[in-house]
């Protein structure tokens, strides 16, 4: 059954938005947004209000932001008041919204491009880069966050030079999905790992790199990159469908209940076949879209607008 959009509202969370903001829904009525100013912002959707702002990046020369290209924002599953975000720089950020504490998690492997929570108190980091020189293999790292200082407890090498996107499945199989790309930026890999041992289960070779997001259903692995969202078989890695957009970057939000995806261009598509089933009100310049916990979607644009799509029950 096609999900029906009941209403669409939008409001500005910042006047001078920088870069491509990312966000995550921490409850039905609250989101956390990160943009290239280096700020993380907690926003209430209704009535709309900016609740809290914290500078979470680094600085050099006293005022110049560094490690501030935020992406892959992820709320902790057991504590929605805490979130992690990759900085595309030397560290990841963990923000405890209740206490206001900001912690930097700095791996030795290089820039952090993706993060995901692995149970209580453990954070996955996807590291690497697309350097012009010879790149070494990079890996996901598991960091333990409880205690005085974060500590790396495990890592696993993957093909390629950069782990662009990482996710943990929640369908009972408890697996880690990691997308890594070659230095040539024309080929990549989806590695499926056992979440307990980090041992590889399968590795699928794909004809593109620089993924923005990876997620999965019971049968499919969903990947976004540049102007497309693709679905590949979780069993053999074969491409099931490819949905192209005209956008320079494309994001998606998967709704497991309806088995549908809302694309950042506001097309609603079937996860099974990749066909457009509806076109919803557009959030111009949408850079990130996510499902809300109790139904509907929320997105953020490059101009600093937050859009909320409510759906028919």
N, C-alpha and C positions, 0 to 999 in steps of 0.2 A: 504494500500500500504506500502510495506517495505521501510524504509528509507535507502538510500545508502550512505555509507561513501566514500566521494570523495578523502580525503587526511587525513593523520595523521602526526603531527609533535610533537616533544617533546624537552624540554630544561630544564636545571637545574637552579632552583632558589636559591639553597643554597648548599654548599659543604658538610656540616655535618648535615644532617637532623636528628631531634630527634623525636622519638615516631611515632604516626600515625597522620600525618597532615590532616587538614580539609581545605576546601576552599569554596568560593562563587563567582559567576560571577556578578560583579557590572555593567558591560556593555558587549557588544559583544567582546571588545578587552582588558578588564581589569578584573583581579580577585584579591581577597584578600585571602591570605593563613595564617593559624595559625598552629604552631607546638609546640612541648613540650619544646622548648627552652624558651617559654613565649613571643615570638615575633609574631606580626602581620605584614605581608609584602604585600604591594600593587605592583602588577606585571602587566606590559603591555605585551600582547601576541605577537604583531607584529608591528614593530620590537621588539623582545624580550628584556625586560629590567626590572630590579628591580627599581621601582620608589620611594618607601619610606618604611622604616622599623621603627617600634616602639616596645619597650618592654612594654607589657601590663599586665603581671602577677604581683605577689608580690615578695618581697625578705625578707629573714631573715638573720641575722648575716652579713648584709651588701651586700652579693653577692649571696647567695643560693636562686634559684628561688623556689617559692611555688605558689599554685593555678595556675599551668601552663599546666595542661592536657587539652588542648583546644579541644572543640568539638561543634557541632551544630552552626557553624558560619552562621550568618544571616544578610544580608544587609537591611537597612531600606527601605521600599517600596517607600517612598516619598522623599528619600534623599540617593541615592546610595553611596555617599561619607561617609556615617556613617554606621557602622556595630556593631553588638553585637556578643559575643561569650561566651559560658559556659566554666568554668574552672575546673569542677569536684572538686571544692574547695569552699572556703567561699564566693565567690562573682562571679558575671558575670562582663564582661567588655564591655563598650561601647566606641568605638573609632570614633572620628570625623576626617576623613582623611584630610579634608580641613584645619581645625584649628590646628590639631595635638593633640587635647585634649583627654586624656584617663580618663574615669570615672569608678569607681568600684561601682557596685550595690550589696549590701550585705544584704541578707535576714536573718531573725532570724531562719528560719526553717532548715538550714543546707546546705550542699553542693549543688551547682547549676550544674545540668547535661544537661540541655537543655534550649534553648531560642527561642522565636519567637516574631515578631512584631505584635502588635494589633492596627493598625491604627497609626496615627501621634502622636508621643510623648509618646506612651505607649508600654511597653515591658513585655512579659510573661516570667516568670522564672519557670522552672520545678525543684523542689528541692527533697532532700531525700538522702538515702544511703541504702546499703545492709549490715547493721551492724550485728555482730554476736550475739549481745544481742537483747532484745525485742525492735522492732522498732515501733515508733509511725507513725500514718498516716501522709503522706506528701501531698503536694498540688501544683498546679500552683498558682503563685502570679502575679497580675497585678501591674506594677510599672509605675508611672508617672515621666517622665524624664525632662520635662520642669521646669525651675526654678533653684534655687541655688543648691539644693540637691535632689537626687531621693527620692521618697516616695512611699511606698506600699499603694495602694488604695483599693485592694480587693484580696481575696483568697478563694479557695474552696478545701475542703478535698476530697481525692480520695482513693480508696482501694489500699492496698499495702504500701510499705515503700520507694519507689524511683520512681520519674517521669523521666524516661529515655529519652523520646522523646516527642516533642510537636510541633504542627503546627496549622496554621489558614487556613481554606478553602477559596478559592477565586472564588467559582463557583456560587455565589449569595445567598447561604444559610447562609453564615457567621457563621461558627461553629468553635469551637476549638476541636482538636483531641489531646488527651494526653494518652500516654502509660505508665502505672505504673506496677511495678513488686513486687511480694511477697519476703519477706526476704529469703525464701527457694530457690529462684531463679529458681523454676520449674513451675511457673505459673504467668500470668500477665493479665492485663486488658486494653482494649481500651475504654476510656470514651469520649463520644461525648457531648460537652457542647454548650449551646447557648452563642455566643460570646458577646452579649450585657448584659445578666443577669448572666452568668456563671452557670445557672441552668442546671442540667444534662438532656440530651435528651435520651441517651441510654448508657449502659455499657455492653461490651462484654468480656466474660471470655475466655482466651486463654491459651494453654498448654505450654507456654514458658515465659521467662522473659529476662531482659537486652537487650531491643531493641536498635538498633542504629539509626533508622530513621522511621518516620511515615508520610504518605502523603495520599491523596485520589483523586479518580476520581469521576465522577457523581454517580457511582454505587459501587465502591470498596474502601476499605481502604488498603493501601499498607504498609507493615511493614518489616523491615530487622532486623535480629538478627543472630549472630554467622555466620554459613555457609548457610544461606537461606534467600530468599525473599518470603513473603507470601502475598496473596490477600484474604481478607475476605469481605463478603457482608456488605455493608453499611446499609442494611435494617435489617438483622437478625444476623449478626456476624458469619455466617457459612463460613468455609474455601472454597474458590473457587479453589485455586491452591497453590502449594508450589514448588518453584524452588530452588533446592539445589546446592551449589557450594562446591569446595574442599578448599576454603579459610578459614582462621581462623576468618576473619571478612568480612562482605559483605555489600556493599553500593549499592545504585541505584539512577538513575536520571530518572524522568518521563517526557516525552515529550507529552503534551496534544494534540498537533496538529496531531501527528501520532498515538497516543494511544499506545505508545511503551515505554519500559524501557531499558536503557543501564545499565547493571550490572557492578560492578567494575572489574569483570573478563573479561569484554569486549564482553559478549554475549548480543545481542539485542533480547528482548523477547516481545511478544504480551501481553499487559496488560489485554486483555479480557480472554485469555486462558492460559497464562503463558508458551507458547511454544517458543522455540528458532527459530527466523526467519533469523538471520544472526550472524556471528562471525566477529568482527572488529579487527583491529590491537591492540595488547596487550600493555598496560602500565604496566610493571612488578611491582608487589607490590602495585598496586593502592589501596589507603585507602579511597578515597573520589572521587565521580564523581557528576557533576551537569550539568544541561542544560544551554546553553547560550541563552540570551534573543532573539536573531534573528535567532536561529537555530544552531544545532550542540551541542557538549558537550565538557566539559573540566574536567580534573581529575588531581590528585596529588598522588605521590607515597611515600612510606616510605624512599626511597633513595633521595628524594628531586627533583624528576623530575615532571614537569608539562606537561601533554599531551593534545593536542587539536585535536578533531575530527571535520573536516568540512564535511558537507553533501551536496548532490545534491539538488539544489533548486526545 
